[in-house]
Every structure is written in C-alpha cells, then in structure tokens.
Amino acid sequence: MEFEISKTLYDKETILKVIYYYQDKFTINIKESDFNYIINVIENTSEYFDINTFIVFLQEQQIRETLNKQFGNLRNSIYKKAFSFMEK
C-alpha cells in the first residue's frame, strides 16, 4: 500500500514517531517528492494496516509536536521554578 502525506501539514519527525509504533507489525518506508512524503507500507503479519487510524495518530502527534515547539520553553521554565527547591 502506498499513500502520500503533505509536507505542509506534517513534519517528517512526526511521521517517524508514528511509524515507530507500527514497526513490529509493518515495514514502512518513506520517500519524498517536492511536496509530499510517500509512505509505502508492507504488511508483515496478518493484521490489516488501517490508514484512517494512522492518520488519526499522525494528527495527534503533530499537535503534540506543535504545542511542544510553541510552549516547550515556557513549560521547562515553569518546571524549573516549581522544583527549584529540590536543587538547594
């Protein structure tokens, strides 16, 4: 099975993180064109690769990545301040 994912919607790092969850059941290869990542899925087990579930996981992971980029430094500063008493 082969499908394309837009480079403008998803980061390659996000795709790789989602693929990691599938690695024991499927062989997944990534190629690139100018505007898309081309994902090739080979089913290694009797399980069916559900593209809809994959896209849902991809969307959730991209939201995590985006929020982490936007608020990661702020979150780290809050944690550092909240637990600064432990460093003394």
C-alpha positions, 0 to 999 in steps of 0.5 A: 500500500502506498499513500502520500502525506503533505509536507505542509501539514506534517513534519517528517519527525512526526511521521517517524514517531508514528511509524515507530509504533507500527514497526513490529507489525509493518515495514514502512518506508518513506520517500519524498517528492517536492511536496509530499512524503510517500509512505509505502507500507508492507504488511508483515503479519496478518493484521490489516494496516488501517490508514484512517487510524494512522492518520488519526495518530499522525494528527495527534502527534503533530499537535503534540509536536506543535504545542511542544515547539510553541510552549516547550520553553515556557513549560521547562521554565515553569518546571524549573521554578516549581522544583527549584527547591529540590536543587538547594 
